[in-house]
Amino acid sequence: MSNLSRATYRKLYESLRSYEDVSRVARETGLDPELLFVIYTHRVTRDATKRFYVVKNRSAQLLKEWQRGRSYLDLAREWNFPPVLMAQMVERERQTPRKVFWDGFRHPEAIPDPRLRREVQEVLAHDWIYSPKGGELQRERGRKGEQRLAQWLQRHGLTYRTEKDLRGKFAKTPDALLDRPIGIEGHRVAWIESKANFGDDVELRRNLRKQLEPYVRMFGEGLVVYWYGHIQEAEPVPGILIYDGDRFEQLVPTEPPPETRSPSGPPTGGSTSAPPRPPPRPEAPPPTSGRVPPRRRTPVDRSAYF
Protein backbone atom coordinates (compact mmCIF):
# COMPACT_ATOMS: atom_id res chain seq x y z
CA MET A 1 0.00 0.00 0.00
CA SER A 2 1.08 3.59 -0.61
CA ASN A 3 2.74 5.84 1.94
CA LEU A 4 1.33 9.35 1.64
CA SER A 5 2.65 12.81 2.40
CA ARG A 6 0.75 14.76 5.04
CA ALA A 7 -0.53 17.15 2.37
CA THR A 8 -1.81 14.31 0.15
CA TYR A 9 -3.38 12.51 3.09
CA ARG A 10 -5.15 15.66 4.27
CA LYS A 11 -6.51 16.28 0.76
CA LEU A 12 -7.85 12.72 0.56
CA TYR A 13 -9.26 12.93 4.09
CA GLU A 14 -11.18 16.11 3.25
CA SER A 15 -12.49 14.72 -0.06
CA LEU A 16 -13.98 11.54 1.48
CA ARG A 17 -17.23 12.99 2.81
CA SER A 18 -19.44 9.99 2.03
CA TYR A 19 -19.13 6.30 1.25
CA GLU A 20 -19.83 7.05 -2.42
CA ASP A 21 -16.74 9.29 -2.48
CA VAL A 22 -14.51 6.22 -1.95
CA SER A 23 -15.14 4.81 -5.44
CA ARG A 24 -15.11 8.29 -7.02
CA VAL A 25 -11.72 9.22 -5.53
CA ALA A 26 -10.36 5.77 -6.42
CA ARG A 27 -11.24 6.39 -10.08
CA GLU A 28 -9.75 9.89 -10.03
CA THR A 29 -6.50 9.01 -8.28
CA GLY A 30 -5.89 5.35 -9.11
CA LEU A 31 -5.46 4.61 -5.38
CA ASP A 32 -6.67 1.35 -3.85
CA PRO A 33 -10.35 1.67 -2.79
CA GLU A 34 -9.59 -0.31 0.37
CA LEU A 35 -6.98 2.26 1.42
CA LEU A 36 -9.46 5.06 0.74
CA PHE A 37 -12.14 3.26 2.75
CA VAL A 38 -9.72 3.08 5.70
CA ILE A 39 -9.12 6.84 5.44
CA TYR A 40 -12.88 7.41 5.15
CA THR A 41 -13.31 5.35 8.33
CA HIS A 42 -10.82 7.62 10.11
CA ARG A 43 -12.86 10.66 9.15
CA VAL A 44 -16.26 9.22 10.10
CA THR A 45 -15.20 7.85 13.48
CA ARG A 46 -13.27 10.96 14.48
CA ASP A 47 -16.05 13.31 13.44
CA ALA A 48 -18.57 11.17 15.34
CA THR A 49 -16.37 11.22 18.46
CA LYS A 50 -16.04 15.01 18.34
CA ARG A 51 -19.76 15.57 17.85
CA PHE A 52 -21.17 12.74 19.95
CA TYR A 53 -22.17 14.81 22.98
CA VAL A 54 -23.40 17.70 20.85
CA VAL A 55 -25.90 15.30 19.26
CA LYS A 56 -26.60 13.43 22.48
CA ASN A 57 -27.61 16.65 24.22
CA ARG A 58 -30.34 17.08 21.58
CA SER A 59 -31.67 13.53 21.84
CA ALA A 60 -35.01 14.61 23.32
CA GLN A 61 -35.58 16.95 20.38
CA LEU A 62 -34.48 14.24 17.95
CA LEU A 63 -37.04 11.83 19.42
CA LYS A 64 -39.83 14.40 19.00
CA GLU A 65 -38.87 14.93 15.37
CA TRP A 66 -38.78 11.18 14.78
CA GLN A 67 -42.22 10.82 16.38
CA ARG A 68 -43.51 13.48 13.96
CA GLY A 69 -42.46 11.25 11.06
CA ARG A 70 -38.84 12.05 10.24
CA SER A 71 -36.69 8.98 9.66
CA TYR A 72 -33.44 7.96 11.35
CA LEU A 73 -31.60 8.48 8.06
CA ASP A 74 -33.11 11.92 7.48
CA LEU A 75 -32.01 13.04 10.95
CA ALA A 76 -28.56 11.53 10.46
CA ARG A 77 -28.06 13.45 7.22
CA GLU A 78 -29.22 16.71 8.77
CA TRP A 79 -26.82 16.34 11.69
CA ASN A 80 -24.01 14.80 9.61
CA PHE A 81 -23.89 11.87 12.04
CA PRO A 82 -23.54 8.12 11.39
CA PRO A 83 -27.03 6.65 10.77
CA VAL A 84 -26.66 3.73 13.21
CA LEU A 85 -25.54 6.08 15.98
CA MET A 86 -28.45 8.42 15.23
CA ALA A 87 -30.92 5.54 15.46
CA GLN A 88 -29.28 4.52 18.72
CA MET A 89 -29.71 8.06 20.10
CA VAL A 90 -33.41 8.07 19.29
CA GLU A 91 -34.04 4.57 20.64
CA ARG A 92 -32.08 5.27 23.82
CA GLU A 93 -34.38 8.26 24.38
CA ARG A 94 -37.31 5.86 23.86
CA GLN A 95 -35.81 3.67 26.62
CA THR A 96 -35.16 0.80 24.22
CA PRO A 97 -32.77 -1.69 25.89
CA ARG A 98 -29.36 -1.98 24.23
CA LYS A 99 -29.72 -5.73 23.59
CA VAL A 100 -33.14 -5.27 22.02
CA PHE A 101 -31.77 -2.51 19.79
CA TRP A 102 -28.89 -4.61 18.49
CA ASP A 103 -31.06 -7.71 18.06
CA GLY A 104 -33.23 -5.63 15.76
CA PHE A 105 -30.24 -4.33 13.79
CA ARG A 106 -28.83 -7.83 13.35
CA HIS A 107 -32.19 -9.25 12.25
CA PRO A 108 -34.21 -6.36 10.79
CA GLU A 109 -36.45 -8.68 8.82
CA ALA A 110 -37.93 -9.90 12.14
CA ILE A 111 -38.95 -6.43 13.41
CA PRO A 112 -42.77 -6.51 13.54
CA ASP A 113 -43.39 -2.77 13.20
CA PRO A 114 -43.38 -1.87 9.45
CA ARG A 115 -41.98 1.62 9.94
CA LEU A 116 -39.17 0.48 12.23
CA ARG A 117 -38.33 -2.42 9.93
CA ARG A 118 -38.13 -0.13 6.91
CA GLU A 119 -36.06 2.54 8.69
CA VAL A 120 -33.60 0.04 10.20
CA GLN A 121 -33.04 -1.56 6.80
CA GLU A 122 -32.52 1.92 5.34
CA VAL A 123 -29.95 2.80 8.01
CA LEU A 124 -28.07 -0.48 7.54
CA ALA A 125 -27.81 0.15 3.80
CA HIS A 126 -26.19 3.57 4.37
CA ASP A 127 -23.86 2.98 7.34
CA TRP A 128 -20.64 1.17 6.44
CA ILE A 129 -18.85 1.91 9.70
CA TYR A 130 -21.09 1.36 12.74
CA SER A 131 -23.43 -1.31 11.34
CA PRO A 132 -22.86 -5.05 11.91
CA LYS A 133 -21.49 -5.31 8.34
CA GLY A 134 -19.07 -2.48 9.17
CA GLY A 135 -17.83 -4.39 12.20
CA GLU A 136 -17.32 -7.49 10.08
CA LEU A 137 -15.34 -5.51 7.49
CA GLN A 138 -13.08 -4.23 10.27
CA ARG A 139 -12.55 -7.74 11.66
CA GLU A 140 -11.80 -9.07 8.19
CA ARG A 141 -9.12 -6.42 7.64
CA GLY A 142 -7.55 -7.44 10.94
CA ARG A 143 -7.62 -11.13 10.02
CA LYS A 144 -6.04 -10.47 6.63
CA GLY A 145 -3.23 -8.47 8.22
CA GLU A 146 -2.51 -11.16 10.79
CA GLN A 147 -2.54 -13.84 8.09
CA ARG A 148 0.02 -11.88 6.05
CA LEU A 149 2.22 -11.51 9.14
CA ALA A 150 1.91 -15.23 9.93
CA GLN A 151 2.84 -16.11 6.33
CA TRP A 152 5.94 -13.87 6.47
CA LEU A 153 7.06 -15.44 9.75
CA GLN A 154 6.49 -18.95 8.40
CA ARG A 155 8.32 -18.15 5.14
CA HIS A 156 11.42 -17.18 7.11
CA GLY A 157 11.18 -20.07 9.56
CA LEU A 158 10.57 -17.86 12.61
CA THR A 159 8.81 -19.17 15.71
CA TYR A 160 6.83 -16.88 17.94
CA ARG A 161 4.06 -16.56 20.50
CA THR A 162 0.77 -14.79 19.90
CA GLU A 163 -1.48 -12.66 22.08
CA LYS A 164 -3.50 -15.79 22.85
CA ASP A 165 -0.38 -17.73 23.87
CA LEU A 166 0.65 -14.93 26.25
CA ARG A 167 -2.76 -14.04 27.64
CA GLY A 168 -2.64 -13.38 31.38
CA LYS A 169 1.17 -13.30 31.50
CA PHE A 170 1.70 -9.66 30.51
CA ALA A 171 -0.38 -6.48 30.76
CA LYS A 172 -0.01 -5.93 27.00
CA THR A 173 1.07 -8.35 24.30
CA PRO A 174 2.09 -7.86 20.64
CA ASP A 175 0.74 -9.90 17.76
CA ALA A 176 4.02 -11.84 17.50
CA LEU A 177 6.59 -12.09 20.30
CA LEU A 178 9.57 -13.79 18.65
CA ASP A 179 11.09 -16.78 20.42
CA ARG A 180 14.46 -15.47 19.28
CA PRO A 181 15.22 -11.85 18.26
CA ILE A 182 16.03 -11.17 14.59
CA GLY A 183 17.96 -8.50 12.75
CA ILE A 184 16.03 -6.05 10.55
CA GLU A 185 18.14 -3.47 8.68
CA GLY A 186 20.69 -3.34 11.48
CA HIS A 187 18.16 -3.32 14.34
CA ARG A 188 17.43 -6.03 16.88
CA VAL A 189 13.72 -6.91 16.74
CA ALA A 190 12.00 -8.93 19.47
CA TRP A 191 8.33 -8.43 18.54
CA ILE A 192 6.09 -7.48 15.60
CA GLU A 193 2.71 -5.75 15.71
CA SER A 194 0.20 -5.92 12.82
CA LYS A 195 -2.03 -2.90 12.13
CA ALA A 196 -4.74 -3.27 9.48
CA ASN A 197 -4.89 0.48 9.21
CA PHE A 198 -3.22 3.57 7.74
CA GLY A 199 -0.73 5.15 10.13
CA ASP A 200 -1.60 8.83 10.06
CA ASP A 201 -0.40 11.17 12.80
CA VAL A 202 -3.40 10.49 15.05
CA GLU A 203 -3.07 6.69 14.75
CA LEU A 204 0.69 6.76 15.26
CA ARG A 205 0.43 8.84 18.45
CA ARG A 206 -2.39 6.70 19.86
CA ASN A 207 -0.69 3.39 19.05
CA LEU A 208 2.65 4.55 20.44
CA ARG A 209 1.17 5.67 23.73
CA LYS A 210 -1.20 2.75 24.31
CA GLN A 211 0.71 -0.21 22.86
CA LEU A 212 4.07 0.20 21.19
CA GLU A 213 6.06 2.08 23.82
CA PRO A 214 4.88 -0.33 26.56
CA TYR A 215 6.07 -3.22 24.35
CA VAL A 216 9.54 -1.66 24.16
CA ARG A 217 9.70 -1.36 27.94
CA MET A 218 8.62 -4.98 28.43
CA PHE A 219 10.25 -6.83 25.53
CA GLY A 220 12.83 -4.57 23.87
CA GLU A 221 12.97 -3.16 20.36
CA GLY A 222 10.26 -4.14 17.90
CA LEU A 223 8.49 -3.47 14.63
CA VAL A 224 5.01 -2.32 13.62
CA VAL A 225 3.61 -2.87 10.14
CA TYR A 226 0.77 -0.68 8.86
CA TRP A 227 -0.64 -2.77 6.03
CA TYR A 228 -2.30 0.23 4.35
CA GLY A 229 0.76 2.48 4.62
CA HIS A 230 1.66 5.45 6.80
CA ILE A 231 2.52 9.13 6.66
CA GLN A 232 5.80 9.62 4.81
CA GLU A 233 7.01 12.24 7.28
CA ALA A 234 6.54 9.94 10.29
CA GLU A 235 9.52 10.56 12.56
CA PRO A 236 11.64 7.63 13.79
CA VAL A 237 10.74 6.44 17.29
CA PRO A 238 13.48 4.97 19.53
CA GLY A 239 13.04 1.22 19.77
CA ILE A 240 10.26 0.98 17.15
CA LEU A 241 10.61 0.37 13.40
CA ILE A 242 7.62 1.43 11.24
CA TYR A 243 6.91 -0.20 7.85
CA ASP A 244 4.15 -0.24 5.28
CA GLY A 245 2.86 -3.63 4.17
CA ASP A 246 4.65 -3.85 0.82
CA ARG A 247 8.05 -2.92 2.20
CA PHE A 248 7.66 -5.21 5.20
CA GLU A 249 6.95 -8.26 3.03
CA GLN A 250 10.21 -7.63 1.15
CA LEU A 251 12.29 -7.67 4.35
CA VAL A 252 14.66 -10.58 4.95
CA PRO A 253 15.58 -11.15 8.61
CA THR A 254 19.23 -11.60 9.54
CA GLU A 255 21.18 -12.44 12.66
CA PRO A 256 20.43 -9.80 15.28
CA PRO A 257 23.07 -7.30 16.35
CA PRO A 258 24.35 -7.59 19.95
CA GLU A 259 21.82 -6.47 22.52
CA THR A 260 22.34 -3.20 24.36
CA ARG A 261 21.09 -2.44 27.83
CA SER A 262 18.77 0.47 28.49
CA PRO A 263 18.94 2.16 31.90
CA SER A 264 15.13 2.26 32.06
CA GLY A 265 14.15 -1.09 30.63
CA PRO A 266 15.16 -4.62 29.61
CA PRO A 267 17.98 -5.40 27.18
CA THR A 268 16.98 -4.24 23.71
CA GLY A 269 15.52 -7.28 21.95
CA GLY A 270 16.18 -9.44 24.99
CA SER A 271 14.32 -12.62 25.80
CA THR A 272 11.33 -12.79 28.11
CA SER A 273 10.13 -15.28 30.66
CA ALA A 274 7.07 -16.37 28.68
CA PRO A 275 6.69 -20.12 28.05
CA PRO A 276 7.64 -21.65 24.68
CA ARG A 277 5.16 -21.29 21.87
CA PRO A 278 3.03 -24.40 21.26
CA PRO A 279 3.01 -26.13 17.85
CA PRO A 280 1.63 -23.94 15.02
CA ARG A 281 -2.13 -23.92 14.54
CA PRO A 282 -3.72 -23.96 11.10
CA GLU A 283 -5.80 -20.88 11.87
CA ALA A 284 -4.42 -17.34 11.86
CA PRO A 285 -4.09 -15.66 15.31
CA PRO A 286 -7.24 -13.98 16.61
CA PRO A 287 -7.73 -10.22 16.20
CA THR A 288 -5.68 -8.10 18.61
CA SER A 289 -6.86 -5.66 21.24
CA GLY A 290 -8.33 -2.52 19.74
CA ARG A 291 -10.19 -4.36 17.00
CA VAL A 292 -13.88 -5.32 17.14
CA PRO A 293 -14.02 -8.84 18.69
CA PRO A 294 -16.01 -11.57 16.95
CA ARG A 295 -19.61 -11.64 18.08
CA ARG A 296 -20.67 -14.72 20.00
CA ARG A 297 -23.68 -16.25 18.29
CA THR A 298 -26.72 -16.75 20.51
CA PRO A 299 -30.26 -17.92 19.75
CA VAL A 300 -32.49 -15.12 18.52
CA ASP A 301 -35.56 -14.25 20.55
CA ARG A 302 -37.94 -13.16 17.76
CA SER A 303 -40.36 -11.60 20.28
CA ALA A 304 -37.87 -9.08 21.74
CA TYR A 305 -37.73 -6.37 19.11
CA PHE A 306 -38.35 -2.68 19.58
Backbone hydrogen bonds, N-H to C=O, Kabsch-Sander energy under -0.5 kcal/mol:
donor,donor_aa,acceptor,acceptor_aa,energy
4,L,230,H,-1.3
9,Y,5,S,-2.8
10,R,6,R,-2.7
11,K,7,A,-2.0
12,L,8,T,-2.4
13,Y,9,Y,-3.0
14,E,10,R,-2.4
15,S,11,K,-1.4
16,L,12,L,-1.2
17,R,15,S,-1.4
21,D,18,S,-0.9
22,V,18,S,-0.5
22,V,19,Y,-1.3
23,S,19,Y,-0.6
24,R,20,E,-1.4
25,V,21,D,-3.0
26,A,22,V,-1.9
27,R,23,S,-2.0
28,E,24,R,-2.0
29,T,25,V,-2.4
30,G,26,A,-2.3
36,L,32,D,-2.0
37,F,33,P,-2.4
38,V,34,E,-1.9
39,I,35,L,-2.0
40,Y,36,L,-2.6
41,T,37,F,-2.4
42,H,38,V,-2.0
43,R,39,I,-2.0
44,V,40,Y,-2.6
45,T,41,T,-2.6
46,R,42,H,-2.2
47,D,43,R,-2.5
48,A,44,V,-2.4
49,T,45,T,-2.0
50,K,46,R,-2.2
51,R,47,D,-2.0
52,F,48,A,-0.9
55,V,51,R,-2.3
56,K,52,F,-2.7
57,N,53,Y,-2.1
58,R,55,V,-1.6
59,S,56,K,-1.8
62,L,58,R,-2.5
63,L,59,S,-2.3
64,K,60,A,-1.9
65,E,61,Q,-2.3
66,W,62,L,-2.4
67,Q,63,L,-2.7
68,R,64,K,-1.3
69,G,66,W,-1.7
70,R,65,E,-2.0
75,L,71,S,-2.2
76,A,72,Y,-2.6
77,R,73,L,-2.4
78,E,74,D,-2.0
79,W,75,L,-2.3
80,N,76,A,-0.6
80,N,77,R,-0.5
81,F,76,A,-2.3
86,M,82,P,-2.3
87,A,83,P,-2.6
88,Q,84,V,-2.2
89,M,85,L,-2.1
90,V,86,M,-2.2
91,E,87,A,-2.7
92,R,88,Q,-2.3
93,E,89,M,-1.8
94,R,90,V,-1.3
95,Q,92,R,-1.5
96,T,91,E,-2.9
101,F,97,P,-2.4
102,W,98,R,-2.4
103,D,99,K,-2.4
104,G,100,V,-2.0
105,F,101,F,-1.7
106,R,102,W,-1.7
107,H,103,D,-1.6
110,A,107,H,-1.8
111,I,108,P,-1.7
117,R,113,D,-2.7
118,R,114,P,-2.4
119,E,115,R,-2.7
120,V,116,L,-2.8
121,Q,117,R,-2.1
122,E,118,R,-1.9
123,V,119,E,-2.4
124,L,120,V,-2.7
125,A,121,Q,-1.5
126,H,122,E,-0.7
126,H,123,V,-1.1
127,D,123,V,-1.1
128,W,126,H,-0.6
135,G,131,S,-2.1
136,E,132,P,-2.0
137,L,133,K,-2.2
138,Q,134,G,-1.9
139,R,135,G,-2.3
140,E,136,E,-2.5
141,R,137,L,-2.1
142,G,138,Q,-2.0
143,R,139,R,-2.5
144,K,140,E,-2.5
145,G,141,R,-2.2
146,E,142,G,-2.2
147,Q,143,R,-2.3
148,R,144,K,-2.2
149,L,145,G,-2.1
150,A,146,E,-2.6
151,Q,147,Q,-2.4
152,W,148,R,-2.0
153,L,149,L,-2.4
154,Q,150,A,-2.4
155,R,151,Q,-2.5
156,H,152,W,-1.4
157,G,154,Q,-1.5
158,L,153,L,-2.8
161,R,177,L,-2.2
166,L,162,T,-1.7
167,R,163,E,-0.6
167,R,164,K,-0.8
169,K,166,L,-2.4
170,F,166,L,-0.8
176,A,192,I,-1.9
177,L,161,R,-2.9
178,L,176,A,-0.7
178,L,190,A,-1.9
179,D,159,T,-2.1
180,R,159,T,-0.5
182,I,189,V,-2.3
183,G,254,T,-2.9
184,I,187,H,-2.5
187,H,184,I,-1.8
189,V,182,I,-3.1
189,V,187,H,-0.6
190,A,188,R,-0.5
190,A,221,E,-3.2
191,W,221,E,-0.6
192,I,176,A,-2.5
193,E,223,L,-2.6
195,K,225,V,-2.6
197,N,195,K,-2.1
199,G,229,G,-2.6
200,D,198,F,-1.7
204,L,200,D,-2.8
205,R,201,D,-2.3
206,R,202,V,-2.3
207,N,203,E,-3.1
208,L,204,L,-2.4
209,R,205,R,-2.2
210,K,206,R,-2.5
211,Q,207,N,-2.4
212,L,207,N,-2.4
213,E,208,L,-2.2
215,Y,211,Q,-1.8
216,V,212,L,-1.9
217,R,213,E,-2.0
218,M,214,P,-1.9
219,F,215,Y,-3.6
220,G,215,Y,-0.7
220,G,216,V,-1.4
222,G,239,G,-2.5
223,L,191,W,-1.8
224,V,241,L,-2.9
225,V,193,E,-2.6
226,Y,224,V,-0.5
226,Y,243,Y,-2.8
227,W,195,K,-2.2
227,W,225,V,-0.8
228,Y,197,N,-1.7
229,G,226,Y,-2.0
231,I,199,G,-2.3
232,Q,4,L,-2.7
234,A,231,I,-1.6
237,V,240,I,-0.8
240,I,237,V,-2.3
241,L,222,G,-2.2
243,Y,224,V,-2.2
245,G,226,Y,-1.2
248,F,244,D,-2.4
249,E,245,G,-2.1
250,Q,246,D,-0.6
250,Q,247,R,-0.9
251,L,247,R,-0.5
251,L,248,F,-1.7
254,T,183,G,-2.4
265,G,262,S,-1.2
268,T,260,T,-3.0
270,G,267,P,-2.7
291,R,288,T,-1.7
301,D,299,P,-0.5
302,R,300,V,-1.0
304,A,301,D,-1.7
